[in-house]
């Protein structure tokens, strides 16, 4: 396993390629490029914590589905942020001369 330089990681930023929430087969939102990944992951953590809380409330509230929909959208946004960070951290394959 290779050692990771923590200062290099702290300088990495989101690339903004990840869409989230589709309407009419097109992305309504995208992750914003240029956000430090540490901040992005912190935000994803908050979104997923809230989604978990709403999902738990939805399990007990039989009279409405508003908590379930809130959990759905928060989960989609949190996942998009994490997916964008993974794209930053995953090495790209080497390009060939024909590309």
PAVEX-554617 format. One record per residue (C-alpha): y, z, x. Coordinates in Angstrom, 3 decimals. Example, Ala and Ser with C-alpha at 12.3 -4.5 7.8 and 13.67 -1.06 7.14 Angstrom:
2
-4.500 | 7.800 | 12.300
-1.060 | 7.140 | 13.670
END
This chain:
99
0.000 | 0.000 | 0.000
3.419 | -0.903 | 1.367
6.227 | 1.611 | 1.600
9.100 | 0.930 | -0.798
12.681 | 1.282 | 0.411
14.389 | 3.427 | -2.247
17.857 | 2.155 | -1.326
16.694 | -1.429 | -1.872
15.322 | -0.494 | -5.309
18.556 | 1.236 | -6.276
20.403 | -2.036 | -5.635
18.121 | -4.138 | -7.877
19.568 | -5.273 | -11.191
18.202 | -6.722 | -14.415
17.991 | -10.508 | -14.539
18.616 | -10.938 | -18.259
15.756 | -13.345 | -18.975
14.068 | -11.212 | -21.622
14.771 | -11.966 | -25.297
14.319 | -9.407 | -28.068
14.300 | -9.617 | -31.882
13.872 | -13.183 | -33.111
15.458 | -14.865 | -36.119
14.566 | -18.436 | -37.094
12.484 | -18.864 | -33.929
15.349 | -18.012 | -31.582
16.242 | -14.802 | -29.802
18.967 | -12.818 | -31.492
19.475 | -10.598 | -28.427
18.681 | -10.693 | -24.705
18.680 | -8.007 | -22.050
22.002 | -8.188 | -20.203
21.802 | -9.334 | -16.572
23.321 | -7.226 | -13.803
22.461 | -3.717 | -14.998
21.014 | -1.501 | -12.219
17.303 | -1.118 | -12.962
17.465 | 2.671 | -12.647
20.044 | 2.736 | -15.450
18.084 | 0.182 | -17.483
14.880 | 2.220 | -17.235
16.752 | 5.368 | -18.200
18.058 | 3.585 | -21.296
14.567 | 2.279 | -22.114
13.270 | 5.833 | -21.867
15.886 | 6.991 | -24.385
15.117 | 4.106 | -26.764
11.377 | 4.783 | -26.647
11.862 | 8.547 | -27.105
13.902 | 7.873 | -30.254
11.325 | 5.333 | -31.450
8.585 | 7.934 | -31.031
10.622 | 10.467 | -33.024
11.272 | 7.983 | -35.831
7.621 | 6.906 | -35.901
6.555 | 10.533 | -36.260
9.042 | 11.044 | -39.110
7.846 | 7.813 | -40.741
4.302 | 9.157 | -40.768
5.440 | 12.110 | -42.893
8.092 | 10.472 | -45.080
6.148 | 8.598 | -47.739
9.160 | 7.829 | -49.936
10.956 | 5.462 | -47.512
10.246 | 3.106 | -44.639
13.644 | 3.373 | -42.906
12.249 | 5.489 | -40.065
9.463 | 2.987 | -39.473
11.915 | 0.082 | -39.209
14.161 | 2.050 | -36.863
11.133 | 2.810 | -34.681
10.138 | -0.869 | -34.746
13.525 | -2.102 | -33.496
13.959 | 0.661 | -30.918
10.473 | -0.065 | -29.549
11.246 | -3.795 | -29.303
14.485 | -3.100 | -27.416
12.852 | -0.598 | -25.046
9.997 | -2.997 | -24.314
12.416 | -5.844 | -23.592
14.277 | -3.721 | -21.042
11.025 | -2.742 | -19.322
9.795 | -6.358 | -19.354
13.047 | -7.487 | -17.713
12.742 | -4.828 | -14.995
9.117 | -5.849 | -14.368
10.316 | -9.441 | -13.847
12.717 | -8.166 | -11.193
10.042 | -6.104 | -9.428
7.262 | -8.718 | -9.558
7.308 | -11.088 | -6.585
7.644 | -14.749 | -7.461
5.074 | -17.215 | -6.160
6.191 | -19.245 | -3.176
7.686 | -22.635 | -4.070
6.143 | -25.793 | -2.735
8.117 | -28.645 | -1.177
7.718 | -30.742 | -4.322
9.373 | -28.130 | -6.541
END
